[in-house]
Amino acid sequence: MKRLLLLLALAPAAAGAGDPERGAELAAECAACHGPTGAEPIAANPIIAGQHEDYLLRSLRVYRSQERANQVMYPLVKDLSDQDLQDLAAYYAAQPSALR
């Protein structure tokens, strides 16, 4: 039983824990590079609309921790909470996209 509790405690947050409506509010700064829904076809920036929520969340976390260095993304995510990141990931994952 203790082993199961330890595994659950160490497991990453489940996908779907974010609030897409709140994520839409947080996404205002993201629109400059990714477009209003994350599907802007700008060659230098990835299309994030419709991407898997867990992938988006992991990406935001590694930008925030600077495990993946990016001079544009770090200042935008450095002060965001885990819940903020989950909300952003949920919002962009819910957007229609050519990725699907």
C-alpha positions in Angstrom: 0.0 0.0 0.0 2.8 2.4 0.9 4.4 1.7 -2.5 1.2 2.5 -4.4 0.9 5.8 -2.5 4.5 6.7 -3.2 4.0 6.0 -7.0 0.8 8.1 -7.0 2.6 11.0 -5.3 5.5 10.9 -7.7 3.3 10.6 -10.8 3.0 13.7 -13.0 -0.3 15.5 -13.0 -2.9 13.8 -15.1 -3.8 15.3 -18.4 -7.1 17.0 -18.3 -6.4 18.7 -15.0 -6.3 22.1 -16.6 -9.2 24.6 -17.2 -9.3 25.6 -20.9 -11.4 28.7 -20.2 -8.8 30.0 -17.7 -6.1 29.0 -20.2 -7.7 31.2 -22.8 -7.3 34.2 -20.5 -3.7 33.4 -19.8 -2.9 32.9 -23.6 -3.1 36.6 -24.5 0.7 36.9 -24.5 1.1 33.7 -26.5 -0.9 35.1 -29.4 1.9 37.3 -30.6 3.9 34.3 -31.7 1.4 31.4 -31.9 -1.7 33.3 -33.0 -4.9 33.6 -31.0 -5.6 29.8 -31.0 -2.1 28.5 -31.4 -2.6 27.6 -35.1 -0.7 30.5 -36.7 1.5 29.2 -39.5 4.6 31.2 -38.6 7.7 29.3 -39.8 9.8 30.1 -36.7 7.1 29.1 -34.2 5.4 25.7 -33.7 1.7 25.2 -34.2 0.5 24.3 -30.7 -3.2 24.1 -31.3 -4.5 20.5 -31.0 -1.2 19.3 -29.6 -1.4 16.6 -26.9 -2.1 18.2 -23.5 0.6 16.3 -21.7 3.2 17.2 -24.3 2.3 20.9 -24.0 2.4 20.8 -20.2 5.9 19.1 -20.2 7.1 21.6 -22.8 6.0 24.5 -20.7 7.6 23.0 -17.6 11.0 22.5 -19.2 10.9 26.1 -20.5 10.1 27.4 -17.0 12.8 25.3 -15.4 15.2 26.3 -18.2 16.0 22.6 -18.9 15.2 23.8 -22.4 16.7 27.2 -22.9 14.6 29.7 -24.9 15.0 33.4 -24.5 11.5 34.1 -25.6 9.6 31.4 -23.7 11.4 31.6 -20.3 10.3 35.2 -19.5 6.7 34.3 -20.4 6.4 31.2 -18.2 8.9 31.8 -15.4 6.3 33.2 -13.0 3.4 30.9 -13.9 2.2 28.3 -11.4 1.7 24.6 -12.3 -2.0 25.3 -12.5 -1.4 28.1 -14.9 0.7 25.8 -17.1 -2.0 23.1 -16.9 -4.7 25.6 -17.9 -2.6 26.8 -20.9 -2.0 23.2 -22.0 -5.7 22.4 -21.7 -6.6 25.5 -23.8 -4.3 24.8 -26.6 -5.0 21.1 -26.7 -8.7 21.8 -27.1 -8.2 24.1 -30.1 -9.0 22.8 -33.6 -5.9 22.1 -35.6 -4.5 20.6 -38.8 -2.5 18.3 -36.4 -5.6 16.1 -35.9 
